[in-house]
C-alpha cells in the first residue's frame, strides 16, 4: 500500500510474551554490536543507537533516526505469542525532538498515534488488545511525516512493554476517576472518518482512524476532572449521517450523554467537562440537560426540547449590553477583543472598522462603522413588538453594526440574486435568487455565519413552539416565512434554506462558547448548537 505525502516507516516489533511476562529487552538495556538484544533491524530507512541521556526507565533508551520520507520495509522485530480470549495492555513511551514526524502504535494492526506536538518530553502511547485466537502478532510503530519534516529526525523509545490485563467486568467500575463511555458507528465509508479526544491543554488522550465501514466501536476512558474536547473529521466532507449510512457518535458518563452527533461536513468539535468543573452550570451539563429528549424523533423531539428550554429567566433588553460586553468579543478571528459583528467581520481579511465594547454602543449612525446595536435575527415585528421574553432572548439577538442592521430591517434571511446594498464584509440586501422559492427582498449574511443564524431561527421555532403559530399575521415578512403551525413552523423554502445553511456552516467554537454564556445568562440553551444532529432528525423529512 502506498501513502501520498506520508512518511510510512514501519517499526514493527514481534515480541514473545506470556500473559504475565514482559517483552524481551523491552527496556533496551541490553545491546550487542550496536543493536538491542532480541531485536532485528531489517531496513536502512532507520538507524538505531543506544542512548543514556534521554531515558524514561532504567539506564538506556533507543534512539531511532528516521532518515527517509518514503514508505519502506523498516521493520524492527521480535516475536510475541498471545492467547485466545486474553486482553493485553500494550504501552510504550515516546520522546519527540522536533515534532515533524508522528509515531503510530501497531498492535496487530494500526492503532493510536503519538502527539508530535509534544516535544522534549515523554508521552505514553498505549492500546488494549484482545486476542481473537492464539497466535503471534506484530507490535511496534509506523512513522508519518508532519509539516516541516526535513528528511531526518530522532525519536526516542523506552519501556516497550505489554502487561497482563483482564476484560473488565461491565458491572464494575475499575476507574478511580470518571469513566467516559465512547461509542462510534461509522457510515458506509468508515475510512473517511477520524477522531481525537484532547484535554484542556490540547494533549491528545485518544484517537481513531482507518475505521471499518458500518461498524460500531466502543471504548471507555478513565478521565480526571477537567475540560475536554472531542473532534471528529470526515475527509470527504459529508459527515457520517445520513447520505451514506447512519453513523453517529456519543460520549457519556453513567448513561448521561455529554456530547453526541452525526450530521456535520468536514469536522465537528464538541466540548464537555468532567467532575466538579462541569460547564453546564451546577449539576446541569449539555448531556443531562437533554435527558428527557432521549430516544425521540421528529416533531416529538422538538416538543421535548421545547419543554426543556421553555422556562428561561428574562433578564430584560438592557441586559444585552452587559452580555455583549463579556461574550460578544472577537477572540476567534483577529482575536483583538473588539465586538464580533457578523455583518462586518471578515474571517479571512482585516475589517474595515472595529468596535470597542461599551463605548461604541449605538447611538447615532449614518453609515457603516458608526456604532453597534442589538440585532433581532428573528425581527421583533414578527412576534408582535417589544414583547418578553422574545424581545431580550439572547439566543437570537446579536451585536451588529447599526447601519447594516437598519438595512436588513425586518426582511427575511435569504440568498440574494441581485444586490441593492452590500456591506463591507459582503453581506447583501436585494432581490431573492430565482430558485430560492420566494419572490421578494431578502438579506444574505456571509457563509461564515449562515449556520449560526439558521440555528437561531430553529431555536425560536422550538423555544416558542406553543405560541409561534399565532405570529403569522403580525407582519408581512413574518407571514412570508411562517407556515402557521407549531410543528414545522417555517414554510418549505425556509426549511430547505435553513437546513442547507446549517449543514454548510457547522457549529463553531464561537457558537459553543456563546451558547454556554447564554445558558449562564438566562438559564436555557440552544439545543441545535449542543446537538446539531437534532436538526435533521426533526426537519429533514
C-alpha positions, -999 to +999 in steps of 0.1 A: +000+000+000+013+035-009+006+067+011+007+101-006+028+126+013+032+104+043+063+090+058+053+054+064+083+039+081+072+006+097+088-001+130+073-034+139+082-054+170+072-091+171+075-099+208+075-131+228+054-127+259+030-146+281+001-131+299+025-123+328+060-119+313+072-087+296+089-081+263+124-094+259+146-064+263+117-041+260+135-015+281+165-016+257+190-022+285+210-050+267+229-042+234+251-063+211+270-048+181+250-016+182+216-034+182+194-040+212+194-077+220+165-098+209+156-073+182+164-074+145+167-044+121+158-052+085+160-020+066+182+011+062+153+036+064+160+039+101+192+037+121+193+027+158+217+037+186+219+032+224+211+063+244+219+070+280+208+107+284+171+108+274+157+078+293+123+070+307+131+039+327+164+022+337+198+033+322+191+032+284+166+040+257+167+035+220+173+065+197+157+059+163+168+082+135+142+084+108+161+090+075+136+086+047+104+103+035+091+073+016+074+042+028+097+012+031+102-021+049+117-007+081+108-034+105+122-037+140+111-071+151+106-096+179+080-124+183+050-122+206+027-150+214-009-141+226-035-164+238-071-165+226-096-145+246-070-127+267-066-090+268-031-074+268-024-038+276+005-027+254+023+005+260+055+024+253+070+058+259+079+082+230+100+113+231+098+137+201+127+161+194+115+182+165+078+174+162+079+168+125+070+131+125+044+113+145+045+077+156+016+053+152+013+023+175+010-010+157-006-039+176-017-065+151-029-035+131-026+003+131-038+018+164-031+050+183-008+079+174+017+098+195+012+136+196+041+150+176+035+185+190+046+174+225+084+178+220+112+174+245+091+154+269+080+118+273+045+107+264+029+073+267+011+056+238-010+025+247-036+001+234-056-027+249-056-058+226-078-088+229-066-119+210-092-135+188-071-166+187-038-180+200-012-167+176+019-145+170+012-108+164+032-078+153+035-048+175+055-016+171+053+017+153+049+033+119+061+069+114+043+096+094+058+128+083+043+161+095+047+197+083+084+207+085+100+172+082+135+178+067+143+141+059+159+133+093+146+133+128+154+114+160+127+098+181+134+081+214+115+050+226+117+033+260+099+008+282+081-010+254+060-035+275+028-054+273+013-062+307-013-087+317-048-073+317-083-088+320-115-078+304-132-055+329-165-067+345-192-045+329-208-042+363-177-030+380-161+005+376-124-001+380-116+036+373-107+057+403-117+089+385-146+091+359-153+065+333-163+081+300-180+057+276-174+063+239-194+048+211-189+055+174-208+039+145-193+046+111-212+050+078-205+031+046-172+049+042-155+044+076-120+051+062-130+087+057-136+092+094-111+100+122-114+114+157-095+125+187-101+133+223-080+161+240-078+176+274-078+213+283-040+215+274-047+202+239-029+169+248-043+141+228-057+114+251-070+090+224-077+090+187-090+067+159-087+065+122-086+039+093-120+027+106-141-001+091-174+006+072-207+003+091-191-008+123-197+002+159-167+009+181-170+011+219-142+023+243-140+035+279-117+063+290-108+070+326-107+108+330-097+131+358-118+162+364-114+189+338-124+202+304-122+181+273-128+184+236-138+157+211-132+163+174-145+141+146-134+145+109-147+133+076-122+136+047-149+137+021-169+164+038-203+148+042-202+137+078-213+103+089-251+106+085-273+103+067-265+102+030-244+071+030-253+052+061-265+061+096-233+068+115-233+086+149-212+091+180-218+095+217-197+102+248-215+096+281-209+092+318-232+068+337-256+067+308-258+105+305-247+119+272-222+147+273-216+150+236-231+134+205-236+139+169-239+126+134-245+153+109-216+176+100-195+183+070-157+182+073-152+185+110-170+190+143-158+197+178-177+192+210-165+204+244-176+190+278-164+189+314-159+161+338-165+163+376-165+195+397-156+218+368-188+208+349-196+236+324-233+230+323-239+252+354-242+235+388-253+199+382-266+206+347-244+197+317-254+195+280-258+158+283-281+155+313-299+187+302-314+168+272-320+135+290-358+137+287-355+140+249-335+108+245-350+084+220-375+108+205-376+118+168-394+142+145-417+168+160-420+148+192-383+155+197-389+192+190-417+193+216-394+175+242-368+202+235-394+229+239-403+216+273-366+216+283-358+252+272-391+270+276-386+283+311-357+307+309-352+337+331-359+370+313-331+395+320-345+424+301-335+442+269-309+465+285-290+434+299-280+425+264-254+453+265-238+436+296-239+402+279-222+416+247-195+433+269-184+399+281-195+374+255-196+391+220-159+398+217-136+387+188-114+360+203-117+338+172-105+358+142-083+388+148-085+380+185-083+417+193-112+418+218-133+441+196-171+434+192-176+405+169-202+418+144-214+391+119-224+419+095-189+434+093-165+405+104-141+394+076-129+360+085-100+360+060-091+397+060-089+428+081-122+445+090-129+479+075-137+491+111-139+477+146-160+484+177-148+489+212-172+473+237-194+497+257-180+530+242-192+522+207-228+512+215-255+529+194-260+559+194-265+576+161-252+564+128-253+575+092-231+548+076-213+517+084-188+519+113-209+543+133-218+521+163-231+486+172-265+478+184-288+448+191-300+428+161-330+406+165-321+379+139-358+370+142-372+405+139-394+417+168-422+428+144-426+391+136-436+383+172-456+414+178-431+440+190-413+446+223-428+415+240-409+395+265-393+370+267-387+371+229-375+407+229-345+400+251-338+364+244-300+363+239-300+332+218-313+351+187-301+387+194-266+396+182-243+426+183-242+441+148-234+473+130-263+497+135-264+509+099-263+474+083-289+463+109-312+491+096-307+479+060-316+444+070-347+459+087-374+431+090-366+414+057-363+376+058-329+360+055-323+345+021-300+342-008-296+373-030-298+372-068-293+410-075-280+431-046-292+467-039-268+470-009-236+452+001-219+457+034-181+459+038-179+421+046-202+412+016-234+408+035-262+416+009-296+430+006-315+425-026-340+405-046-341+368-039-325+343-062-350+329-087-346+293-074-350+302-037-387+296-036-395+331-026-400+363-046-391+395-027-363+413-009-340+392+014-309+398+034-280+374+030-252+371+056-218+358+046-213+320+045-192+320+078-223+329+098-252+314+079-253+283+101-253+305+133-283+324+121-301+292+109-297+276+143-310+308+159-342+306+138-346+269+147-342+278+183-370+303+180-392+277+163-386+254+193-385+277+223-417+294+213-435+264+198-465+269+220-472+305+206-455+308+173-484+296+152-502+328+162-475+351+149-482+345+112-502+377+107-481+401+128-462+413+098-459+409+060-424+395+062-433+372+091-461+358+070-436+351+042-416+326+063-441+312+089-465+284+079-489+289+108-481+256+125-464+248+158-446+218+143-427+226+111-432+264+118-415+276+086-426+274+050-408+247+029-385+272+012-373+285+045-368+250+059-348+239+029-326+270+032-320+267+069-311+231+066-287+239+038-271+267+058-269+245+089-251+218+070-227+240+051-217+261+082-213+236+111-213+247+147-181+266+156-163+271+188-177+307+188-212+293+189-204+267+216-189+294+238-218+318+233-243+291+239-227+283+273-227+320+281-263+323+271-271+294+295-253+312+323-271+344+314-307+333+312-308+296+321-315+278+288-296+266+258-299+264+220-302+226+215-291+228+179-257+241+190-253+213+215-268+186+193-266+197+156-279+162+146-313+171+161-319+194+131-321+166+106-339+143+130-367+169+133-369+186+099-352+165+073-384+147+063 
